[in-house]
């Protein structure tokens, strides 16, 4: 390990409510975990909002309030991120301080794209020598979030442990701006039907019984039965965190159940381009087929490279 990093003891990730939905935060948190390991810093979590506490709390060993240290806050917003990593050597810049950051993008992946000699040496010492090793590190970080950093509500874990392991998982996201309602029902019927047509054509199977569906739109469950003989989903309220003034504490268990269920689907995931809720379970287990559908295209992108999910950075997609 590079000795220039040993004075920096803490990297604090501010798990703010304003940084997006659950999987936006998990993306940023997993990235911060990787960076903390590379820079030999201890990760702490500053979490001062209660919108998700019915689902999980933070392990005390990561809780900034239980290990309160002075720190320097760096506002790494999505737009500032690009210039920051191009112009700053964080090994030297962060060397003598405890640093607090927040972001709902993959800082770790962007760090890899902007390497200076110090970062190259650290990556080499940590055996991050290619895309595959970087993805494995990030995938393991996501697992650490679920298995160690988050203390998931025991009632949720008990229910999850009684859910079977499905072979195929499907996630359909209907968007932030136009959440389904009666006024736009026809649009979403066509939108969702189009996705299921593509998935069925790609599967070339109509009677497979081992399919799990997660969606933020109740229409998806109804329409799926027009294309598959049977399809499974977790019972519970359909929720979405697109509006900061609507906190869905009563339904967060459904989000976690769906997320965990998708994460362990054993053979294949069908996901969209527009959701970190798709991205996190896909990267949780990279040893599966990842199939990406796009509403605007007639085809599906098969044999999807997990490195694209890991590294994709674009305003409006995966941010």
Secondary structure, DSSP 8 states (H G I E B T S, - for coil): --GGGTT--EEEEE--GGG-SHHHHHHHHHHHHHHHHHTT-EEEEE----TTTTTEEE-GGGBTTTS----EEE---HHHHHHHHHH--HHHHTTTS-EEE--SS-HHHHHHHS--HHHHHHHHHTT--SHHHHHHHHHHHHHHIIIIIEEE-HHHHHHHHTS---SEEEEE---SSS---GGGHHHHHHHHHHHHHHHHHHHT-S----EEEEES-HHHHHHHTTT-S--B---S------STT---GGGHHHHHHHHHHHHT-SSEEEE-SS-HHHHHHHHH--SSEEEEE-TTSSSEE-S--HHHHHH--BTTB--
